[in-house]
Amino acid sequence: MSELEIADDDFAPLMHAEPLPHRLELEDCDLVKNGPPRDLAGLRSLEAIDCKLDGEALKRWLAVCPDLEDLSLTGAQLGALTWDCLPQRLQHLNIHGGELTSLLAAPTTGGLQVLSLTACKLQAVELPKSLSGLRTISLAWNQDLATCPDLPWTAKPFELDLRECGLTAWPDVSGIDKVSRIDLSHNAISDVPKEIENCHSLDTLRLQACQLTAIDPAIASLPFLTHVWLKDNALRDLPTGLCRLANLKVLELVRCQLQAWPEALGNLQTLEALLMSENHITRVPDSVLGMRNLRNLQLWKTGLQQLPTSLRGLEALQQLEISYNPLKTLPDFTGLAALEHLGLCGLRDLDWQQGFERLAEIRSIRNISFTNCEFEQFDPRVLAIPGLTRVDVNKTPVTESEWQKLRAAHPAITIWT
């Protein structure tokens, strides 16, 4: 038997299980009243979901699980714990919800690889240097933490997740050159300091909704940084260091109060996804055509009035989202052989006679969205585009009977109203 599930205090299957399962799941059990019914040596994984469990009861259960490698607890009221109550062979510790106010003292679990203590009212945690095998440190959604704990030196790249932890400044990561992913979203961090240059292995940086206004140019020195997520900040202009990242692939700048298209974006020749919706960008210059690796360009609700006359040059582009903008004309789409999705929702100022002419020139696409568009008649030539499988035409003035006729004429295409 490799797995056993116990619910509602029915421990009989566990008492009689032969051989002992490798994994045990307990759900809605009272583990304070019910101690372990037998020795659980050999058990590798224990998960307790919404069980009545406090710190003392946890210690009783762990005392009979010397071989445990994976411990997952949801909704447990543990209070303050020390590392020495945990099994020495533990590799994965996941505690979510409930209450774990602190985890202190020197650990006996030197082989720990994943530490996840999330949304558990954590106020303090010690991460001694002996935890050199950690690959993931997640302390997200603990508003009372307020500061980042001292981080251990690790032999391999690891991920650091401190979302919504009440931080007010960039954490001290000096000397921790192996951190590969940092998520500090939803903290009050106004700037990224020069010390970020110490994160030599960083490939992903998430700083969404951080009240961010500045990023030190030293970020340009990070050779492996490929993904940067900055939604909901007050940057107003693109930090110069970002435009010198040699291998950047994904840049998210949604709702960053940008006042124009940053000309320096043209330097990002490796960029594959540029997400800039809900900024103030009235014009996209011709320099965008040099971004030949761009696959996803999103400019939803930017006040966009002008695109380049032709988008030829963006041969890799797969998704283009220009919905809810005051565009009056569409660009020439010919040459965009990779284009799969085109978002044209809410284009109420568009000259649709010109627009449908442009769309009819597309040689290959899978999906076009016209939701909330103001055209009186739909040009059926659009439905003849090779490869088209779906058009979204919800909340347009065209009658349902007209759509029914078009469905009958093009049964292979989903026309969603």
N, C-alpha and C positions, 0 to 999 in steps of 0.2 A: 504494500500500500504506500503510495507516494504522497497522498494528501488526504487530510481529514478535516471536515467542517463540523463544528459544534455550535449550537444555538440554544438560547434560553435555558441554560444550566443543565442540559442533558449530557452529562459526562460519561454515560455508560459506554458509548462506542469507543471512547478513549481508554477507559479502564481495561477493555477486553481486546484492544487492537494488537494483533500480532502479524507481522512485525510492526514496530512503532513507525508511524509515517514520518517522512522527511519534513513535511510541512503541516502545520496545524493552524486553522483559522477559528477564532472564537468570536461570536457575534451576540450582542445583547446578553452577556453572561455577567453574573455577580461574582467577580474574582476576589472581592474582599471577604465575602462570606464563604466562598468555595476556594479552598487551597488546591494545589495540584494533586490529582487523585493518584499519581504514581510517579516514579522516577522517569524523567524524559531525556535521559542520556541518548544521544544519537539524533535528536531533533535538530534540524538545520534552520528551519524558518518558523517564526511565530508571529501571527497577526491577530490583534485584538481590536475589534471594531465596535465602538459604542458600548463598551463594557464598563461596569462599575469597577474602577481600578484606582487605587492610590499608591503612593510610593512604597509603603510597607508591603502591600500585597504584591506589587511588582517584584520586590526583592525575594519574596517567598517563591514565586513562580520561576524566577531566573536562577535561583539556587539549585533547581533540579534540571536545569538546561545547560550543562557545561559545554556542549558542542554547538550552541546556537551561533549562526552566522548572520542571520537576517532577523531584525526585530522591527515591527511596524505597529504603532499604537495610534488609534484615532479616538479623540474625546476623553482621554484619561485625565484624572485630577491628581497629578503626581507631586505637586509642590516642588520642593528643592531636592535635587538628587546629586550624588557624587559619582564620578566615573567608576569607582571601584565596585559598584553594585552590578556593573555590566559584565557579561561573559568575555573572557580573554580572546576568544576566537571571533568575536563580532566583526563583521565586515560592513554591514549596512544598518544604520540606525535611522528610523523615520518616525517622528512623533508629530502629529498634526492635530490642532485644535486642543480643547481641554485646557489644562494648565500645567506648565513646567516652568516655574519661576527662575530656576537656575540649574546649571550643570557645572560643578566645580571640582577642584582637586585634580591630582595627577591621574591620567587614565591608565588602565591595565590592558587596554584594547589597542595595541600598537598596530594591528592590521586593519584598522578601520579605513574603508575606502569612500563611503558615502555617509555624510552627516546632514540630516534634514530635520530641523526643528522649526516648524512653521506654524504661525497663528496660534501659539500656545502660551501667550502672555510672558514670554521670556524676558527677563531683565538682565541676566548676566550669564556668560558662558566662558569657560577657560579652554583654550585650544593649545595644549602644551606642544613643545617641539617634537615630542615622540610620535606625533600623528603625521609622520612623513609620507604615508601612503595615501592620504586623502585625495580623491579625484573631484569630489563635490562637497561644497559647504553651502548649505541653504538655510538661512535664518529669516526668511521673508515673513512679512506681516506680523512683526513683533514691535509695535509702536513704542514700547517702553524700553527697548534696548538702547536706543539713542547714540551709542558709539559702536564702532566695529571692534570686535575683540582682536587681541594680538594674534596674527596668523602664523601657523607653523610653516617652516621651510618644507617644501615637498619635492620629491624626486622627479615627479611627472607633472604635466600640465593639469590644472584643476580649475573648476568653475566656482565663482563666488556670487551668491545670490543674497542681496540685502534689500530687496524691495520693501518699501513701506516700513522702515525700521526706526523712523524718527531721527534719522541722521541730519545734521546741519552743516556738514563739511565732508570733503573728499576723504575717504579712509586712508590710514597710513599703510601703504603697500610697499614701502621702501624695503628693498632686499628680497621681495617676493616676486622674483622674475618669472615664475612658472605659471602665474595665473593666466588662463586662456580666455575666460569669459567673465565679464563683470556686469551685473545687473543691479543698479542703484536707483531704479525708477521709483517715483513717488516719495522722494525725500527732498528736503529743502536745501539742495546743493546748488549754490549760485554760480560756481565756476569749477572748471577742471584745471588743476594746477600743473606746473611744470613737472611735478613728480610722476606724472603719468608715463614719462619716458622710461621709468624703471620697469614697466610692465612689458618686457621685451617679447613675451610669448602671446600677447593679447591678440585674439582674432575677432572677438565680438564685444561690443560696448553698448549697453542699454542704459539710457538716462532719460527716460520718458517722464514728463510731468515733474520736473525737478526745480523749477524756477531758475533754470540755467540761463545766464546771460553771456558767458564767455568760456572759451576753450583755449588753453595755452597752445601756441604754435608748436610746442615740443611734441604734440601728438603726431606730427608728420614723421617722426623718427621711428615709428612702430612698423616694422616691415611686414608683419603678418596680419595686420588689422584689415579685415575684409567686410565687416558688418557693423554699421553704426546706426542706432535707433534713437532719435531725439524728439519725438512727437511731444507737443504741448509744452514748449519752452518759449522764452522771450528773447531769442537770439537776434531777431530783426535783420541780421545780415549773416552771411555764411562765414564761419571762422576760417581764416586763411590756411591754418594747418590741415584742415580736412581736405582742402583742394590739392594738397601735395602728397596725399597717401597713394603710394605707387600701386597698391593691389586692392583698393576698395571696390567692392562689388555691390553692396546694398547701402543706400543712404536714405534714411527716413527723416523728413523735415516737416511733417504734417503739423499745422497750427503752430508755427514757430515765429509768427509775426514778421515774416520776410516781406519787404516792400518792393522787391523787383527780382527778376531772374538773375542770379549771381553769375556774372560773366566767367568767373574762374571755374565754374562747373565743367567747362570745356577741357580742362586739364585732366579730368578723371576718365582716362581712356579705357580703363578696365571696368567701369561701372556697368552693372547689369540691371539694377532696379533703382529708380529715382522716384520717391514718393513725396510729393510736395503739395498735396491738397490743402485747401483752406488757408492759403496765404494770400497776399495781395500781389499777384503777378499778372499784369495786363498784357505782356508781350513775351513770346519765346523767340529769341534771336536765331539767326541762321547757324550760329556756332554749335547748336545742339546736333546738327547733322554730322559733326565729327565724332560723336559718341557712338561708334559703330558696334559696340558690344551691348548697347542698351536693349533690354528685353521688355522692361516694364516701366512705363512712364505714366504717372498719375497726377493730374492737375485739376481735380474735382473742386469746384467752388473757389476759384482763385480770382475771379473778375477778368478772366482771360478774354482778350479781344482780338489778338493777332497771333497766328502761327506762321512759320515759314510757308511760302507759297507751295512748295513741294517738300515732302518728307523723304524723298529719295536720298539714300545714304544711311538710313536707319534700317539696314537689311535684317538685323537680328530682332527687331521690335515684334513682340508677341502680344502685348497688352497696351492699349492706349486709352486712357480715361480722361475725357475732357468735358464731362457732364456739368450741367448747371453753371454755365458761363455765358456772357453776352456776345458770343461769336456770331458774326454775320455771314461768314463763308467758311467752307471747309477746305483743307489743303488737298493737294494731289497725293493720292495714296498709292499710285502705281510704283512698283518696285519693292513694296513691302511684302515680300513673299512669305514671311514667317508670321504675319499678323493673324491672331486667333480671336481676340476680343477687342471690340471697339465700343466704348461707352459714350453715348450721345444724349443722355437723359436731360430733360429740362432745357433744351436749346430753343428758347422761345423767340429769340431775335434772328434766328438763322433764315437765310434765303433758301428755302427747301428745294426750289427748282434747281439751283446750283448745287445744293447739297446732295440731292439724289443723283445728279450727273456724276459727281465725284465718287459716290458710293458704287455706282454701276461699273466704274472702272477697276474696282478691286478684283484681283484675280483669284484670291483665296482667303477665306475667313470662316470661322466657326460660329461666332456669336456677335450680334449687334444689339445694343440696348437703346430703345427710343422712348422709354417711359417718360411721361409728362412733356412730350414734345408737341409743338403747336403747328402741325401740318393738317390741312383739310383733306388731302388725298395722299395715299401711299403709292409710291412708284413701284409697280410689280417687278421692274427690272432688278431691283435689289435681291429678290428671291431667286434670281438666276445665277447669283454668284457661286462659283464652284466651291464645294466644301461646306456651305452654310447649313447649319443644323438647327439654329434657334434664333428667333428675333423676339425681343421683349417690347411690347407695344401697349403696355398698361397705361391707362389714363391719357389716351390720345383722342382727338375729336372724331376719328373714323368710327363708323358704326360697327356693331358686332356682326351684322349681316354681311358687310363688306369683308371682314376678316374671315368669316365662314367660307366665302367664295374663294379667297386666297388659300385657305387651308385645303380646300378640295382640289385646287389646281397644283398645290405643292405639298403632297402628303408626307414627304420625307422631312419636312421642316416643321419644327415646333413653333407655332405662333402663340405666344403667351399674352393673354389680355387680362 
